[in-house]
Amino acid sequence: MNRPEKYYNFTWDTVGHWAAVRPGADALLCVGAEQGALETRLTFRELFRKACQTANFLNACQVVKGDRVVIMLPRISEWWTFMLALELVGAVPVPATQLLTQGDLEFRVKSCKPKALITDKEGCEKASFFDGVKIQVEEALPGWICFKEEVEKARDQYSYVPTLADDPSILYFTSATNGQPKMVVHSHSSYAWSHRLTGGLWLDLRPEDLHWNISDLGWGKAAWSSLYGPWQMGATVFAMNFKKFQPVRILETFSQYKVSTFCAPPTALRLLMKEDVRKYKFPCLRHCVSAGEPLTHEVVSNWKNGTGLDIYEGYGQTETVIQIANVRSRYHELRVGSMGKVMPGYDIHIVDDNQQPVKDGEEGEIAIRVDQERPVGLFTEYWGQPEMTRNAFKNGWYLTGDRAICDPDGYFWFTGRADDIIKSSDYRIGPAEVESTLLKHPAVLEAAVVGKPDATRCQLVKAFVVLHDGYANSSELAQDIQKHCRALTASYKLPREIEFVAELPKTTTGKVRRVELRELEKHRAAVAREKQCLQETQTSSS
């Protein structure tokens, strides 16, 4: 994919383009979660005008080029107009999910040092500690600037100063499946421009599409599928402002609003599968995608039985746009369970610990070659973390930290995060493969697999399992699940221990935090060793 010219600005160059050539076409449709809730519908012309007006408002608040601005809003139209306005100004938005605690928010503010913070009434209390420019979208509160009132004083024409394509344009905190979140900085070209690849190939969007991505606006997936990807292609973005996930309401929406393309994380799809999808209508739905973790065959099969459609999985990170994906093409066979093939503009291989490419079928780390030409869709840096940035680039590769296998046909199959790999005896075991086997048992709703410290094998494979309703945990059920796994996978991958739990620890994006489970097992092992030492001391003393 070609790089943009010296200057590029998504709002001015791309949204402005659609405002000029398709001014009356719908750009954004936001609805409430309740039946009969108010709708906000904006054409491209209206959206661009509001973005310009909001940019003038931000300048009046002393927000200028280079300033970081935390934006923590629900799925309301103001999120989109603020994101576009911040692009125009040249400021750097820092999206944050409303699920953050005050402590989480304080960590982010302390880390990225924003000039301003934008939120709604609900977020004001969490942000009470913030001493910068505080903007509240709904109403005037002491110490806060009321956007709704003040924006009306701003002009709706903006004196745009071009931004360099390589200027910082957005900062995202990673979802932190391991350790503290990293601060990923993208430029105008590496994210906004490069999501042409996401919108055009993986999402398969066209101007006439109504695209719905149900991901939280605080995470990178929203930029992929709720902002840059769809509007690069001139499609309409659909959003439903729900606080609590409502499977029935979501399934009803496909016929009510004629959604044509759909993007959902695996966690959401599993929840939707609890309903009888065949009872609902999908009159316009033609394409579905998912990313974040591998889908089970059960979810894919049930979705197809209910909608008639396949789910096209893809792979990328906060640090990139779409890297590997299944796409709709007569030259690209869909392989369920795989991440797909390498996208244009990337040179991606599976490498070993010395960054040497491995043979087809061998497991290793997913790595992007950067020594010959750095892909345009790759992040700029981990902001304020130079050592972490250096560690991500070794011997001419960007190392993703994710492990996979590439088959002889060029399809990639995810096995787990590098930190998640279990080392048992002489084997290296990816948790995702074991979890996939566990999920094929009718009693298992969710599963997370980690390595438990073991003096003989280094680690044992241990599974934490959440059961479907109607099943009770018991030693007999654990043995039955182990028997099930023994029949489907190699013996060295067999979960030696199964612990039934009510829920699994997850990030706010729904990814399982195996790191918490690993730390739990390390703690338990340390306590057991301490207890054993104490007993041995008491025995020797007697």
Summary of the structure (lengths in Angstrom):
residues: 542
radius of gyration: 24.3
end to end distance: 75.5
largest distance: 90.0
contacts: 1806
relative contact order: 0.09
helix: 34%
strand: 26%
